[in-house]
């Protein structure tokens, strides 16, 4: 009987030790895969971001502040002709300065007139992006010789109205397309766009001031052969003008 109890007690001890060892290993395994949480991403300095965006329209800055407070990205859509190669550099600068989590950019380029764009409801594609800020180069060069400036401005108005209907908090910025040497009627279109922006209280980015004058032969050194778009020099000038606007140098 004594031998039986001794054997039984020994078996119980082995079972207890085995169970304890198994339980300890399980605790170690669980502890090993516990996720490590990073610092709360909502803890950001709003003032720093708003200082970077000091040049933006007030309504866009308000939307940026709201997006940051809710830990959501602020979206910028660049809209225009296929001459928008500068947008890659501008988007990269925004991402580097604000952070890729804070700023998202999208490009919408179309090789057509404003009349065709509206006829094909391309503005609805842009609206689907739900961008808080839409920067438009309104296809002036594409419309040149095909549409009068009043028709172009009516189409641009339609484009903005449809985007605004879908996204009431959207802010717009207008800018001309690239300059050309001795532009003639094209310069009338650009002046009409500038006046339209002023009359409707829309921010107008006059990047032509950063290029050689339109009566200066040096301008051709910034354009492709045949003046069908900016070359690398032209894209660099255009991009730098926009970068200086969108990223406040004093804060960067």
C-alpha positions as a printed NumPy array, in Angstrom:
array([[  0.   ,   0.   ,   0.   ],
       [  2.83 ,   2.368,   0.929],
       [  4.572,   1.55 ,  -2.361],
       [  1.358,   2.24 ,  -4.292],
       [  0.92 ,   5.68 ,  -2.632],
       [  4.522,   6.57 ,  -3.344],
       [  4.182,   5.691,  -7.033],
       [  0.865,   7.565,  -7.284],
       [  2.35 ,  10.663,  -5.656],
       [  5.303,  10.522,  -8.004],
       [  3.013,  10.385, -11.025],
       [  1.033,  13.385,  -9.737],
       [  4.232,  15.396,  -9.26 ],
       [  5.381,  14.61 , -12.806],
       [  1.997,  15.715, -14.185],
       [  2.06 ,  18.953, -12.169],
       [  5.592,  19.763, -13.27 ],
       [  4.802,  18.975, -16.905],
       [  1.661,  21.149, -16.827],
       [  3.567,  23.983, -15.162],
       [  6.311,  23.823, -17.783],
       [  3.749,  23.836, -20.615],
       [  1.862,  26.778, -19.096],
       [  5.085,  28.754, -18.687],
       [  6.057,  28.158, -22.31 ],
       [  2.635,  29.347, -23.448],
       [  3.01 ,  32.575, -21.448],
       [  6.39 ,  33.212, -23.037],
       [  4.997,  32.572, -26.514],
       [  2.079,  34.957, -26.004],
       [  4.378,  37.594, -24.592],
       [  6.703,  37.248, -27.578],
       [  3.997,  38.134, -30.117],
       [  2.426,  40.975, -28.17 ],
       [  2.282,  44.018, -30.494],
       [  4.288,  47.091, -29.609],
       [  2.206,  50.184, -30.034],
       [  3.847,  53.351, -31.276],
       [  3.163,  56.808, -29.966],
       [ -0.298,  58.173, -30.703],
       [ -0.102,  59.655, -34.219],
       [ -2.722,  62.217, -33.276],
       [ -0.114,  63.957, -31.125],
       [  1.101,  66.405, -33.762],
       [  1.969,  70.05 , -33.643],
       [ -0.759,  71.773, -35.636],
       [  1.06 ,  75.089, -35.582],
       [  4.037,  73.593, -37.433],
       [  1.846,  72.25 , -40.224],
       [ -0.187,  75.431, -40.493],
       [  3.041,  77.427, -40.718],
       [  4.143,  75.226, -43.624],
       [  0.783,  75.997, -45.27 ],
       [  0.954,  79.732, -44.497],
       [  0.496,  80.729, -48.17 ],
       [ -2.587,  78.587, -48.769],
       [ -6.128,  79.988, -49.026],
       [ -7.714,  80.343, -45.589],
       [-10.43 ,  77.798, -46.368],
       [ -7.805,  75.214, -47.336],
       [ -5.862,  75.852, -44.132],
       [ -9.041,  75.306, -42.116],
       [ -9.636,  71.99 , -43.883],
       [ -6.011,  71.001, -43.281],
       [ -6.432,  71.722, -39.574],
       [ -9.602,  69.637, -39.403],
       [ -7.961,  66.743, -41.24 ],
       [ -4.976,  66.755, -38.897],
       [ -7.154,  66.986, -35.793],
       [ -9.078,  63.907, -36.955],
       [ -5.886,  62.076, -37.956],
       [ -6.97 ,  61.978, -41.606],
       [ -4.973,  62.856, -44.732],
       [ -5.49 ,  66.157, -46.507],
       [ -5.992,  65.602, -50.244],
       [ -4.736,  67.828, -53.042],
       [ -5.736,  67.187, -56.674],
       [ -3.7  ,  68.684, -59.52 ],
       [ -5.825,  69.033, -62.65 ],
       [ -4.696,  70.101, -66.103],
       [ -3.206,  69.247, -69.456],
       [ -0.554,  66.648, -70.179],
       [  2.068,  69.394, -69.693],
       [  1.856,  68.739, -65.931],
       [  5.152,  66.857, -65.515],
       [  5.982,  69.341, -62.752],
       [  3.317,  67.765, -60.517],
       [  5.601,  64.84 , -59.599],
       [  8.205,  67.129, -58.048],
       [  5.578,  69.228, -56.29 ],
       [  3.9  ,  66.128, -54.851],
       [  7.248,  64.798, -53.615],
       [  8.056,  68.106, -51.943],
       [  4.68 ,  68.156, -50.194],
       [  5.192,  64.588, -49.009],
       [  8.714,  65.329, -47.757],
       [  7.649,  68.494, -45.916],
       [  4.275,  67.505, -44.458],
       [  4.67 ,  63.72 , -44.369],
       [  3.07 ,  61.155, -46.668],
       [  0.463,  60.325, -44.   ],
       [ -0.647,  63.947, -43.721],
       [ -0.782,  64.936, -47.421],
       [ -2.095,  62.816, -50.292],
       [ -1.87 ,  64.091, -53.851],
       [ -3.486,  62.978, -57.101],
       [ -2.964,  64.058, -60.714],
       [ -5.695,  64.338, -63.338],
       [ -4.348,  65.122, -66.802],
       [ -6.357,  65.328, -70.014],
       [ -5.228,  65.966, -73.572],
       [ -8.453,  67.687, -74.628],
       [-10.31 ,  70.98 , -74.576],
       [-12.5  ,  72.143, -71.71 ],
       [-15.531,  71.601, -73.947],
       [-14.679,  67.92 , -74.489],
       [-13.793,  67.448, -70.841],
       [-17.212,  68.656, -69.693],
       [-18.998,  66.722, -72.445],
       [-17.376,  63.518, -71.15 ],
       [-18.096,  64.387, -67.481],
       [-14.439,  64.167, -66.531],
       [-15.161,  66.571, -63.678],
       [-16.987,  63.736, -61.928],
       [-13.763,  61.679, -61.927],
       [-12.06 ,  64.545, -60.178],
       [-14.937,  64.923, -57.708],
       [-14.625,  61.242, -56.756],
       [-11.159,  61.951, -55.348],
       [-12.838,  64.062, -52.623],
       [ -9.87 ,  66.417, -52.501],
       [-10.086,  69.345, -50.121],
       [ -7.893,  71.428, -52.451],
       [ -8.091,  71.306, -56.263],
       [ -5.417,  73.1  , -58.304],
       [ -6.566,  73.669, -61.887],
       [ -4.549,  74.529, -64.976],
       [ -7.653,  74.998, -67.132],
       [ -6.433,  73.728, -70.527],
       [ -5.922,  77.226, -71.975],
       [ -3.339,  75.985, -74.448],
       [ -5.65 ,  73.152, -75.524],
       [ -8.51 ,  75.628, -75.998],
       [ -6.311,  78.127, -77.851],
       [ -7.602,  78.582, -81.399],
       [-10.642,  76.383, -80.701],
       [-12.633,  78.15 , -78.009],
       [-12.995,  81.784, -77.013],
       [-12.041,  82.678, -73.473],
       [-15.697,  83.171, -72.431],
       [-16.447,  79.572, -73.433],
       [-13.368,  78.319, -71.599],
       [-14.336,  80.183, -68.425],
       [-17.906,  78.85 , -68.631],
       [-16.53 ,  75.309, -68.832],
       [-14.128,  75.927, -65.942],
       [-17.045,  77.273, -63.908],
       [-19.057,  74.14 , -64.681],
       [-16.1  ,  71.96 , -63.676],
       [-15.741,  73.702, -60.309],
       [-19.479,  73.8  , -59.622],
       [-19.853,  70.047, -60.168],
       [-16.887,  69.289, -57.92 ],
       [-18.234,  71.687, -55.298],
       [-21.667,  70.057, -55.415],
       [-20.111,  66.684, -54.621],
       [-17.653,  68.122, -52.068],
       [-18.909,  71.439, -50.623],
       [-15.72 ,  72.102, -48.629],
       [-13.421,  72.043, -51.656],
       [-11.125,  75.014, -52.227],
       [ -9.894,  75.877, -55.736],
       [ -6.69 ,  77.405, -57.032],
       [ -6.256,  78.472, -60.657],
       [ -3.069,  78.816, -62.659],
       [ -2.307,  79.365, -66.352],
       [ -0.695,  76.783, -68.561],
       [  2.917,  77.296, -69.656],
       [  3.956,  80.488, -71.501],
       [  5.073,  80.528, -75.126],
       [  7.116,  82.988, -77.159],
       [  5.002,  85.868, -78.497],
       [  1.682,  84.257, -77.508],
       [ -0.701,  86.762, -79.186],
       [ -4.325,  85.685, -78.463],
       [ -3.106,  83.107, -75.948],
       [ -1.974,  85.961, -73.701],
       [ -5.515,  87.39 , -73.904],
       [ -6.862,  84.059, -72.645],
       [ -4.391,  84.05 , -69.757],
       [ -5.305,  87.604, -68.809],
       [ -8.978,  86.629, -68.941],
       [ -8.333,  83.734, -66.546],
       [ -6.46 ,  86.024, -64.171],
       [ -9.327,  88.53 , -64.172],
       [-11.878,  85.731, -63.689],
       [ -9.97 ,  84.501, -60.609],
       [ -9.861,  88.01 , -59.134],
       [-13.57 ,  88.606, -59.72 ],
       [-14.501,  85.3  , -58.08 ],
       [-12.033,  85.565, -55.193],
       [-10.111,  82.468, -56.317],
       [ -6.385,  82.206, -55.609],
       [ -4.422,  82.636, -58.845],
       [ -0.852,  81.354, -59.094],
       [  0.896,  83.448, -61.738],
       [  3.904,  81.241, -62.391],
       [  4.615,  83.137, -65.635],
       [  6.477,  85.652, -63.474],
       [  9.149,  82.99 , -62.865],
       [  9.772,  82.367, -66.603],
       [ 11.595,  84.603, -69.087],
       [  9.247,  87.209, -70.567],
       [  7.1  ,  86.108, -73.503],
       [  8.917,  88.568, -75.802],
       [ 12.325,  87.203, -74.781],
       [ 13.872,  84.581, -77.09 ],
       [ 15.391,  82.939, -74.011],
       [ 11.924,  81.572, -73.237],
       [ 12.358,  79.018, -76.034],
       [ 15.14 ,  77.415, -73.996],
       [ 12.463,  76.346, -71.5  ],
       [ 10.13 ,  74.766, -74.067],
       [ 10.209,  71.674, -76.252],
       [ 10.801,  72.042, -79.96 ],
       [  7.625,  73.43 , -81.47 ],
       [  6.6  ,  74.819, -78.065],
       [  4.337,  71.843, -77.389],
       [  5.168,  71.881, -73.687],
       [  7.851,  72.69 , -71.14 ],
       [ 11.171,  70.883, -71.37 ],
       [ 13.151,  69.885, -68.278],
       [ 14.139,  73.516, -67.647],
       [ 10.542,  74.678, -67.943],
       [  9.216,  71.945, -65.678],
       [ 11.835,  72.841, -63.084],
       [ 10.844,  76.53 , -63.118],
       [  7.145,  75.718, -62.93 ],
       [  7.61 ,  73.141, -60.175],
       [  9.811,  75.399, -58.047],
       [  7.284,  78.233, -58.211],
       [  4.558,  75.917, -56.908],
       [  6.817,  74.339, -54.274],
       [  7.666,  77.806, -52.947],
       [  3.95 ,  78.494, -52.677],
       [  2.78 ,  75.223, -51.122],
       [  5.681,  74.819, -48.684],
       [  6.412,  77.975, -46.733],
       [ 10.208,  78.339, -46.796],
       [ 10.354,  80.057, -43.424],
       [  8.835,  76.981, -41.763],
       [ 10.53 ,  74.25 , -43.775]])
